[in-house]
Amino acid sequence: MKGFWRYLLAALLVLALAGGMFAGGFALGYVTRGASALGQAEPLSTPPPPPTTGPGTPTPTQSAKDLWAPFWEAWKLLHEYYVRPLDDTKLVQGAIRGMYRATGDKHTSYMDPDEYRQATISLAGEYEGIGAWVDTSGDYVSIVSPMKGSPAEKAGLKPGDKIIAVDGEDVTGVPPDLVVRRVLGPAGTKVRLTIKRDDQEPFDVVITRAKITIPSVEGHMLDDGVAYVALYTFGNKTADDLHNTLKDLMAQHPKGLILDLRNNGGGYLATAVDVASEFLPKGKVVLYEESKDGSRKAYKAHGGGLALDVPMVVLVNEGTASASEIVSGALQDYGRAVLVGVTTYGKGSVQNWIPLSNNQGAVRITVALWLTPKGRQISGKGLTPDVKVERTKEDLKADRDPQLDKAKELILSGKAPSGIK
């Protein structure tokens, strides 16, 4: 089941994010402007010259000419011998992508203009498409859940549905992230999806795309008097939306609070601190950020939280990543909440997202590591829940949620912590 839940960026939401993005975790960090550039928007007849000053220049024993000679030679040979026409812009993009991949850090990467646009959709909160959470980890795009009131829901799409063709074109063998791009489109236009559902014969569904507002927070009272809050991302509006949701729920004096961070790929670092501040007293460290020189910066709860002493459980799974792990890790370290579910994704690093000049995409560069308040580094390991409960594909199809059931049981039995002692 581990692969089933790792859908990206986010898998994330809304038939919007490229599958490879979630594998890198979501945009935990900052967006920096005015950084390095590709140089030209038009295709290049020759690659740009190598740097002669600044970081990345040759060592004293290595000339710039020697360092870059293999690249220039390979470039020239490709143009001299390759049998088909070449797109120099794509070649440059590929060179950048390969350079960043060579760091060995899967979170340091290049995004072409289309990938960058899609990667920022859920943080911006709006896009145009059909409105569904998807899984791009398999051979086909699979529907995880249609959004409430979305065109996807109105068309009858269900969890587990696989998109096997778009507008009559078979997508077998096509990378799922590319299929996602075909499904996206201007509001008011139609897209015909061929759906494979369980053992049924494939069937077509025609959906009219719409402008989709992505919810970052949803909350309501459960029948047994327990408050339930689901966070889907850590975007621009999440902190305000969460505060307003908690204000409504806490006024109803719930017996406890369940914070659902399952399949939340993360978002902005500042938003993670804002979210944690709703549950932790002012001044408590939410995380430490460790730079390349070993220095550490503490990020602390800023006070004003609305749910400091309500019994609390946090739901986590393999899709809980990045900013979600910051919040979960802090609450676990302080004993503020019980974590229920399965081991989280394990992304413990901070990236700068730096747009390139002339709308040539962006790069993500790992600039720091983050640690929990107790100094735990979870990169590659994830957070181990206090109570392990799996939710299988069969549970999903039957609309069963044993993780949520366990969370309610812990609260109603008095086994969920109510504040920091």
Secondary structure, DSSP 8 states (H G I E B T S, - for coil): -HHHH--BTTB-STTTS-HHHHHT-S--EEE--S----S-SS--SS------SSTT---TTS-HHHHHHHHHHHHHHHHHH-SS---HHHHHHHHHHHHHHTTS-TTSEEE-HHHHHHHTHHHHTEEEE--EEEE-SSSSEEEEEE-TTSHHHHTT--TT-EEEEETTEE-TTS-HHHHHHHH---TT-EEEEEEE-TTS--EEEEEE-EEEE--SEEEEE-TTSEEEEEE--B-TTHHHHHHHHHHHHHTT--SEEEEE-TT---B-HHHHHHHHHTTS-TT-EEEEEEETTS-EEEEE--S--S-SSS-EEEEE-TT--THHHHHHHHHHHTTSSEEEES------EEEEEEE-GGG--EEEEEEEEEE-TT----TTT----SEE----HHHHHTT--HHHHHHHHHHHTT-S--S--
